[in-house]
């Protein structure tokens, strides 16, 4: 078997190497000032990210889950309330709802785009639903206009989960700028990733922004004056300085991901039973993940691992079938699209520094797998 060096799903070392001097200077500046909590670099990053996301306000927080949780707190979602959540997403979206005492109501995904099926939302609305959390999954936007119209008609808040959509545009509008709030994660593997955990809430509502700033910092209006019950959910100054540095490179990184995705599509077209995620006509795609579908997913994954190629499954078990959410009463068969995808999807290596040689190697090994009934004992 021809080999190149092992190919990771995401290569953070390669990214750091390209901007090491910039990152090191940003870190040293924070260390020199020793202002580690809500230092000036936090506000500077908030301002930069607000411009990037096309909003009036950006509120830096501790992680993506806290961004969602604080947003729900800001619109008074609590015990007795329900929130509509996609069945096909990472569990953090639902955990945010549970963390404020509310109940997630799942809605199945569209089989081709993987995002929430907007046509199913209205049937899930009842007198207890207070908000909708659309997730812009894998780097592509959910279909926002009809969702916003449904929400307005029923008096519901829309809180965007844009944890995988740093720079995605919906009909020219940045994800995170359309709902009452947008929530971002800067987990290290994201398109814009910290060197640790961090998150952001974006909004055009000045009152919401002020409330969120209090909520992230113990409910304080100023030191030792607590006007509400808040959290300790602040972004570290070190992470803000690193993220502000990385933000300058994000457009170029997203463009590289899109070019890699096009090459994958070109080379994998017609190979085996491989199916691609459909690109929605209303959205750009920043390819946080590059996903293929195949009925032979598990065997293919094992074969690629033997060839030194790391892959991922996003996600292997839908939230409604997780033990943590057994109390919701959902069963196998309730969300057939999400359940079918869980058994078929495979994420291939995707990061800006991915080389053409690496892409060709991945594709060659996928093609070899399908051209042989049981390659290399798989």
N, C-alpha and C positions, 0 to 999 in steps of 0.2 A: 504494500500500500504506500503510495507516494505521500509524504508528509511535509507540511510546513510546521513552524513552531505552533504549539497549542494555541488555539484561538478562544479567548474568553467571550462570554456573552456581552460583557461591558468591560472596557479596559481603562480604569481610572488612572493607572500609572502612566499610560501613554498621554493622557490629557494633561496631567500635572507637568510632565516633561516639557510640553510645548509652551507653558506659561510659568515655569518655575520661578523665574526672577521676579515677575509681577506679584505672584502670590506671596513669595517670601518677603518682599518689601511691605505689602499690605499687613502681613502678620506682625512684622517688626514694628511697624508704626503703632499698632494697638498695644503691643507689649511695652513700647516706650512710654505711652501715655498712661498705661495701667487703668484705663477706664473700661472695665470689662462688661458692665451691665448698662444698656441703653446709652452707650457712648455716642459721640457725634457721628461715627461711621454708620450707626443704625439709621439715623435720620437721613443721612446722605444716600444710603441704599434705598430707603423708602421712597425718596424723591425720584431717584433714577428708575426704580421699578414702576412707579406710578406713570411716568412718561412712557415707558416701554409698553405698559398694559393699557394705555389710553384712558386712564381714570384720574379723578381728582385726588384720591387718597390711597395710600398703601400703608398697612399696619403690620410691622414685622413681629412675628411670633415664634414660638419654640419649635413647632413642627406642623406638618400638614393636618394631622388629626386635630390638634388644638385649633388650627385655623377654622376647621369645620365646626368644632364644638363651640368656640367663641361666637361664631356667626349665628348659630342656632340660639345661643343664650341672648345675643343682641336683639333677636326678633321674638324673644320670650317663648320659645318652644320649650315645653317642659312636660311633666307627668300628665297623662291623659291625652296628650297630643300624638298625632301620627305624622310621619314624613315619608313621602314617596322617594324610593331609592331604586336604582337599577339592580336587577338580579345579577347582572354580569359586571362586577366591579371588585376591587379589593375590599376586604372586610372593614377597613378603616372608615369607609363612607357610612356603613351601618353602625359601627361602634360610636361614631360621633352622635348619632341619634340616640342610641342607648345611653350614652354618658350623661345626657341631660334629662333622662327619665322618660323619653318618648319612645314610640314603637315604630320601627321601620316597616313600611309597606312596600313589598317588592313588585317591580314591573319587569316583564321579560324584555330581552334585547332584540334588535333587528338582526336577522341572521347574516346579513351581508356586511354591515358597517360595524357591528358589535356594540353599538351604542343603544341607549334606551329606545324602545319602540314608542314613539310619541303617540301613535294611534291607540295605544293601550292605556295611556295615562288617565284619561277622563273616567274610565270605568273603575279605576281604583280610588277615586276621590269620594270621600264621605264627610260627615260632619266633624270628624276628628282630625282630618288632614289639615296641617297648618303650613306646610312648605313642600317644595319639590327640590331634590338635589340631582340635577343632571350631571353625569360624569363625562368629560371629554376624553374618551378612552384611547390609549395607545398613541395619542398625538393628533387626533382628529376630533372636530367639534360635534357634539350632539346637535340635533336640528332645533335651534333655539326659537325661531319666530313662532311656529305653532304652539310650542310649549309656553312661551311667554303670554300668548293670547289666552290659552287655557287658564293659566295662573291668574291673569287679570280678571277673567270672567268669574272665577271662583274665589277671588280674594286671597290668593296664596302667595307666599314669598318664594322666589327662586334663588337658591344659593348654589352657585356653580362650583363643582369640584373640578378644578383645572390643574390637578396635581401632575398630569401627564401632558399638559398643553401649554408650555411656556413659549408663546409666540404663535400659536395657532390662530388663524383668522376664520371667522364665520361671516361670510358675505362681506368681507373687508373689515369686520369688527373684531378686536382682540377678545379671545376667550378670557373670562374674568371681568369683563366690562359691561355685561348685558343684564345679569341678575342684580338683585339688591346688593349682593356681595359675591366676590369670587375668591376661591381658596386655592392656594398653591402649596405644594411640598417642595422642599429643596433637599430631600434625601440624596445622599451622594450619587446614586445612580441615575438621577433625573437629568433631563437635558441641561438644566441649570442646577447643579448640585453643590451643596456645601461640603465642608470637611467635617461632617457631623450632622446633626439634625437642625432643621430650621424650616419656617413656613411663612406665609404672607396672606393677609386678607386685603382685597382691593374693593373699593366702593366709590361711588359718586355722591353718596349721602353724607354730608358733613356731620349730622347728628349721630349717625351710625358710627362714623369714624371716631368721633370723640368717645362714644360709649365703648367701642372696641379697645381703645387705648387704655381706658380705665380697667376694663375687664381683664386684660392681659397682665395687669400690674396690681393685683390685690384689690381691685375696685377703687383705687386711689384717684382722687381729683388732683391732689398734690400730696407730698409726703406726710404720712400719718393722718390724712383726712380721707376716710373711706366712705364713699357715698353708695356703694353697692357691694355685693359679695362676688369678688372676682377670683382669679387664678394667678398663679405664678407661671406665666406662659410667654415670657419675653425672649426675644432673639439675642443670643450672645453677640457682643460687639465683634469678636473675632470672626464669627460666621458672616456677619454683615459686611465686613471689610473684604473677605474672600469672595463673597457673592457679587459685590459691586464690581470687583475686578473681573470676575468671570462674565458678568452681564455684557461687557464690551465685546465679547467674543461669540455671544450666543447666536446671533444671526448667521455668522459664518458656519458655526457648528450645525445649526439646523439645516442649512443648505447642503452641507456635506452628507448629512443623514438622508436627505431626500434624494441626492444623487446615488447613494448606495442602494436605496430602495428601488430606484429605477433599474439599476444594474441587476439586482436580484430578480426583479420581475422579468426583465428581458431574458436572462439566462435560464430561469426556472420555468418559463412558459412552456407548457406541454409536457413537463416532466412528471411521470407517474400520474397519481390522482391529485396532485398539488392544486389547492385552491387558494387564492389570495383574498385578503380583506378588501372589500370594495371601497374605493375612494368616493366619498360623497361629493356631489357637484357644488354644494354650498360651502364646503370647508377646504382649507389648506390642510396639509398633513406634515407634521414635524418628525414623525417616526420615532417617538420615544421607544416604541417596539416595532419590529418587523415580524409579522406573524403569518405563518402558512397553516393551512388545514390539510389533514390527510387521515384516512381511516387507519393508516398504519403508523400513527404517531409514536406509540411507545417503542415499537421495534426500530423506527427511524432514529428516535432519540438515543437509544442504546447503541446503535451503529455509529452515529456521529460522535458519541462520547469515546468509543473505541478509536476513532480517527483523530482524537484530540480536539474536538469541536464542542464547546460548551453551549447548551441550549437552555431555554426556560419554558415553563408552562404558566401562562397568565390568563386564567387561573384553573387549577386542577379540580376544585370542588366549589360549586356555587355557594354563596353565603347561606341560602335558605336550607342547605343540606349539611351545614356545619353544626357540630354539637352545641356550639355556643348559642345558636339560634333555634334549637329544638323547641323552645318555649313559644315560638311564633306559630307553630302548628302547620307549617308548610310541609309538603311531602314531595317525593320523587314524582315527576310528571307535571308539577304545577307550572314550571317555567321551562318548556321543552327546548327552546333555542339556546338558553344559557347552559342547560344540561348537555345538549349535544356538542356545543363548542368545547366544553370542559374535557371531553374525550377526544377531541380532534386537533386542537390548536397547539402550535409549537413556535416559540420565539427563537429566531436565528440571531447570531451575533450582530449587534448594531451599536456602533459608536462612531463619532466623527473621524477618528484616526484609522478606522478600518481601511486596509489597503485593497487595491484591485486584486492583488495576488491572493489575499485571504478570501475575498468574495468568490473568486474562481475555485479555490480549494473547497470551500463549503458547498458550492453548487456541484462541483465534480463528484463529491462524496454523496450528495443527495441523489444525483443521477445514477451513480453506481449502485446505490441501495435499491433503487427501483428497477434497474436493469438486471438485477440478480435476485432470484427468489429468496435465497437465504445467504446473503453476503457475509463472509467471515464468521459463520456460525450463528448469526443472529436469527 
